[in-house]
Amino acid sequence: MNKNRKQLIQQAAANHRATLRKSLEHRLELARASGNEKLIRLLEQEANYLG
């Protein structure tokens, strides 16, 4: 695999993780606003899994 292709793959992976984190933060914000404790715990577990 050439260096440019490897960099593109790494950047795509980083962008994907950033999108996942942004989506998760939004979902967590909504769960907190609605007071859904079960969903908050699940989303916090998901956040811990993502790191």
Rosetta blueprint (number, residue, H / E / L):
1 M L
2 N L
3 K H
4 N H
5 R H
6 K H
7 Q H
8 L H
9 I H
10 Q H
11 Q H
12 A H
13 A H
14 A H
15 N H
16 H H
17 R H
18 A H
19 T H
20 L H
21 R H
22 K H
23 S H
24 L H
25 E H
26 H H
27 R H
28 L H
29 E H
30 L H
31 A H
32 R H
33 A H
34 S H
35 G L
36 N L
37 E H
38 K H
39 L H
40 I H
41 R H
42 L H
43 L H
44 E H
45 Q H
46 E H
47 A H
48 N H
49 Y H
50 L H
51 G L
